[in-house]
């Protein structure tokens, strides 16, 4: 491998920083990795990329890890892009594609960011890692830290999904449940940096998780024949994936790899009960105020304040997209409908995307013929609290009311969980 990284850049003011030193923030705002795109263009082309193994590391020239032996991988990347015709019809779209990140090694898109961040941390000599998380990132950090032989500390809200807590424990992390939100967990990680000497892997408080997440955009372009869709709907908490994809599209455009340089409209989707980005978008602000007492069943987007708020909002506005909110009942409804109609294990966060599509179509703000992609950022099985209750137990065939069973089978089934 050879690195094409030139420097780190402060997102807030463009300050250049050394990429071979361990860096976190500048002026309390995120850093991004910059590359020599001219050198990449003269070194590799799309055909060579397409011939490589189907993981996110096929894009290695556009990634920050310098030496192959420092890659910490479980085979992440190249998640399927699945057509959802029944769901599209119910929503009122001509075509809907779902990029299914639930099939990654740790069951969510967090595999990408944490594989990259742990790889680069290892390369820079880090031995201890810590992360505040609403759920899936904790399990992903635990997995990749275990793979790298590094020590991991995971801090979650006390009401985080129980699967996320147990997963991180099983994978060898030191796990702590905190009475509060992810922001309270983040405060503990920040307070422990000096005494514990750990590297803080909070969302956008280091520059490498975004580089892993941007591979979603690189893959999407490749899977669509190096073209981009009209619209992307993305569940937005910390927003790393949305920011990363927007960065990926800019890099692909600069490389001349896109067949059509028209970029997609980006839609940041949140719950109506935790919607700081939507509020800032509606108010015309570049920075978001923290939402107090944030609650949502979609724990992955329960982020009351994102440190990269201005980066999310800049991308959404530059793209001509919007920030959208979904009611709790609606996001659960659409999560269930996707599972029932398409067999795709859609997480509640992605349910907010489907709800947003339905609302925009009703309002005439999205065309039915727009090529539309939704990112399913995790597997619904990781949210056992949201699964339907078990059905009644049947002792034997003689106990079955076959007439009733036949009548039920003929109806369009629907979850009837008593939440």
Residue pairs with C-beta under 8 A, 6 or more apart in sequence:
1 60
1 65
1 66
1 67
1 68
2 61
2 66
3 64
3 65
3 66
4 35
4 36
4 37
4 39
4 40
4 43
4 61
4 62
5 19
5 33
5 34
5 35
5 36
5 64
5 66
6 19
6 34
6 35
6 36
7 16
7 17
7 18
7 19
7 34
8 16
8 17
8 18
8 19
8 23
8 31
8 32
8 33
8 34
8 207
9 15
9 16
9 17
9 31
9 32
9 33
9 34
10 16
10 17
10 26
10 27
10 29
10 30
10 31
11 29
11 30
11 31
11 32
11 308
11 310
11 311
12 26
12 27
12 29
12 30
12 310
13 26
13 27
15 26
15 27
17 23
17 26
17 31
19 33
19 64
20 124
21 124
22 121
22 124
22 125
22 126
22 199
23 31
23 206
23 207
24 31
24 200
24 205
24 206
25 31
25 205
25 307
28 307
29 307
29 308
29 310
30 204
30 205
30 207
30 210
30 307
30 308
30 311
31 206
31 207
32 207
32 210
32 247
33 64
33 207
33 208
33 210
33 211
35 61
35 62
35 251
37 251
37 254
37 255
40 61
40 62
40 255
41 255
41 256
43 61
44 61
46 222
46 226
46 257
49 58
49 59
49 222
50 222
52 58
54 77
54 78
55 73
55 75
55 76
55 77
55 78
56 63
56 76
56 77
56 78
56 112
56 115
56 212
56 215
56 218
56 219
57 63
57 71
57 73
57 77
58 77
58 78
59 215
59 218
62 214
62 218
62 248
62 251
63 116
63 211
63 215
64 116
64 120
64 207
64 208
64 211
65 71
65 116
65 119
65 120
65 123
66 123
67 123
70 119
70 120
70 122
70 123
71 119
72 115
72 118
72 119
72 122
72 144
72 147
72 148
73 115
73 119
73 147
74 105
74 106
74 111
74 115
74 143
74 144
74 147
75 105
76 104
76 105
76 111
76 112
76 115
77 104
77 112
77 215
77 219
78 219
79 99
79 100
79 101
79 103
79 104
79 216
79 219
80 99
80 100
80 103
81 97
81 98
81 99
81 100
81 220
81 223
81 224
81 373
82 97
82 98
82 99
82 100
82 342
82 344
83 95
83 96
83 97
84 96
84 97
84 98
84 338
84 341
84 342
84 344
85 95
85 96
86 341
86 342
87 96
87 337
87 338
87 341
87 342
87 354
88 94
88 95
88 96
90 337
90 341
91 354
91 357
91 358
91 361
92 358
92 361
92 368
93 357
93 361
93 368
93 370
93 372
94 368
94 369
95 371
95 372
96 357
96 372
96 373
96 374
97 229
97 371
97 372
97 373
97 374
98 338
98 342
98 344
98 346
98 350
98 373
98 374
98 375
98 376
99 216
99 219
99 220
99 373
99 374
99 375
99 376
100 344
100 345
100 376
101 108
101 109
101 111
101 112
101 216
101 375
101 376
101 377
101 378
102 108
102 344
102 345
102 346
102 347
102 376
102 377
102 378
102 379
102 380
104 111
104 112
105 111
105 143
106 114
106 136
106 139
106 140
106 143
106 167
107 136
107 139
107 378
107 379
107 381
107 382
108 136
108 139
108 140
108 300
108 347
108 377
108 378
108 379
108 382
109 136
109 213
109 216
109 241
109 375
109 377
109 378
110 136
110 137
110 139
110 140
110 141
110 378
111 140
111 143
111 144
112 212
112 213
112 215
112 216
113 137
113 140
113 208
113 209
113 210
113 212
113 213
113 240
114 137
114 140
114 141
114 143
114 144
114 201
114 209
114 212
115 140
115 144
115 212
116 208
116 209
116 211
116 212
117 201
117 206
117 208
117 209
117 212
118 129
118 141
118 144
118 145
118 147
118 148
118 150
119 144
119 148
119 208
120 208
121 129
121 150
121 199
121 201
121 206
121 208
122 148
122 150
126 150
126 199
127 150
127 151
128 150
128 151
128 152
128 153
128 196
128 197
128 198
128 199
129 141
129 145
129 150
129 151
129 152
129 153
129 198
129 199
129 201
130 152
130 153
130 154
130 155
130 189
130 192
130 193
130 196
130 198
130 199
130 200
130 201
131 137
131 138
131 141
131 152
131 153
131 154
131 155
131 189
131 200
131 201
131 202
132 155
132 156
132 182
132 183
132 185
132 186
132 188
132 189
132 202
133 141
133 154
133 155
133 156
133 160
133 164
133 182
133 185
134 156
134 157
134 160
134 182
134 237
134 299
134 300
134 301
134 302
134 303
135 156
135 160
135 161
135 164
135 299
135 300
135 382
136 164
136 300
136 377
136 378
136 382
137 203
138 154
138 155
138 156
138 160
138 164
138 165
138 167
138 168
138 173
138 175
139 164
139 167
139 168
139 171
141 152
141 154
141 168
141 173
141 201
142 152
142 154
142 167
142 168
142 169
142 170
142 171
142 172
142 173
142 175
143 171
145 151
145 152
145 171
145 172
145 173
146 152
146 171
146 172
146 173
151 174
151 198
152 168
152 172
152 173
152 174
153 173
153 174
153 176
153 189
153 192
153 196
153 198
154 168
154 173
154 174
154 175
154 176
155 176
155 178
155 185
155 188
155 189
156 164
156 165
156 168
156 175
156 176
156 177
156 178
156 185
157 177
157 178
157 180
157 181
157 182
157 184
157 185
157 299
157 302
158 177
158 178
158 179
158 180
160 177
160 299
161 299
161 382
161 383
161 384
161 385
162 384
162 385
163 381
163 382
163 383
163 384
164 299
164 382
165 175
165 177
167 382
168 175
169 175
176 188
178 184
178 185
178 188
181 294
181 302
181 304
182 302
182 303
182 304
183 290
183 303
183 304
183 305
186 202
189 198
189 200
189 202
190 200
190 202
192 198
193 200
199 206
200 206
201 209
202 307
203 209
203 237
203 238
203 239
203 240
203 303
203 306
203 307
203 308
204 210
204 238
204 239
204 240
204 243
204 306
204 307
204 308
204 311
205 307
209 240
210 240
210 243
210 244
210 247
211 244
212 244
213 240
213 241
213 243
213 244
213 245
214 244
214 245
214 247
214 248
214 251
215 244
215 248
216 241
216 244
216 245
216 248
216 375
217 244
217 245
217 246
217 247
217 248
217 249
217 252
218 248
218 252
220 228
220 229
220 232
220 245
220 373
221 227
221 228
221 248
221 249
221 252
221 257
221 258
225 259
226 252
226 257
226 258
226 259
227 258
227 259
227 260
228 249
228 258
228 260
228 262
228 263
228 264
229 264
229 370
229 371
229 372
229 373
230 264
230 265
230 367
230 370
230 371
230 372
231 264
231 265
231 267
231 321
231 366
231 370
231 371
231 372
231 373
232 245
232 264
232 265
232 266
232 267
232 321
232 372
232 373
232 374
232 375
233 267
233 269
233 324
233 353
233 354
233 356
233 357
233 372
233 373
233 374
233 375
234 241
234 242
234 245
234 266
234 267
234 268
234 269
234 353
234 375
235 269
235 270
235 298
235 300
235 301
235 347
235 349
235 350
235 352
235 353
235 375
235 377
236 242
236 268
236 269
236 270
236 277
236 301
236 306
236 312
236 323
237 270
237 300
237 301
237 302
237 303
237 306
237 349
238 303
238 306
238 307
238 308
239 268
239 277
239 306
239 308
239 309
239 311
239 312
240 308
241 375
241 377
242 266
242 268
242 312
242 315
242 316
243 308
243 311
243 312
243 315
245 266
246 263
246 266
246 315
246 318
246 319
249 258
249 263
249 264
252 258
253 261
253 263
263 319
264 319
264 321
264 373
265 319
265 320
265 321
265 322
266 315
266 316
266 319
266 321
267 316
267 321
267 322
267 323
267 324
267 353
267 356
267 360
268 277
268 278
268 281
268 312
268 316
268 321
268 322
268 323
268 324
269 301
269 323
269 324
269 325
269 326
269 349
269 352
269 353
269 355
269 356
270 276
270 277
270 278
270 301
270 323
270 324
270 325
270 326
270 352
271 296
271 297
271 298
271 301
271 302
271 325
271 326
271 327
271 328
271 331
271 352
272 325
272 326
272 327
272 328
273 294
273 295
273 296
273 328
274 291
274 294
274 295
274 296
274 301
274 302
274 303
274 304
275 291
275 323
275 325
276 288
276 289
276 290
276 291
276 303
276 304
276 305
276 306
276 309
277 288
277 306
277 309
277 312
277 313
277 316
277 323
278 323
278 324
278 325
279 288
279 289
279 291
280 286
280 287
280 288
280 289
280 309
280 313
280 323
281 313
281 316
281 317
281 322
281 323
282 323
285 313
286 309
286 310
286 313
286 314
287 309
287 310
287 313
288 305
288 306
288 309
288 313
289 305
290 304
290 305
291 304
291 305
292 304
294 302
294 303
294 304
295 302
296 302
296 328
297 328
297 331
297 332
297 348
297 383
297 385
297 386
298 331
298 347
298 348
298 349
298 351
298 352
299 383
300 347
300 348
300 349
300 377
300 378
301 349
301 352
306 312
312 323
313 323
316 322
316 323
322 360
322 365
324 352
324 356
324 359
324 360
325 352
325 356
326 334
326 351
326 352
326 355
326 356
326 359
327 355
330 351
330 355
330 358
331 348
331 349
331 351
331 352
331 354
331 355
332 348
332 351
332 386
332 419
333 351
333 355
334 346
334 351
334 352
334 354
334 355
334 358
335 346
335 347
335 348
335 350
335 351
335 354
335 380
335 386
336 351
336 414
336 415
337 354
338 344
338 346
338 350
338 351
338 354
339 345
339 346
339 380
339 415
340 413
340 414
340 415
344 376
345 376
345 379
345 380
345 381
346 354
346 376
346 380
347 376
347 377
347 378
347 379
347 380
347 382
347 383
348 380
348 383
348 386
349 377
349 378
350 374
350 375
350 376
350 377
350 378
353 374
353 375
354 374
357 366
357 372
357 374
360 366
361 368
366 372
380 386
380 387
381 387
386 419
387 417
388 415
388 416
388 417
389 417
389 418
394 400
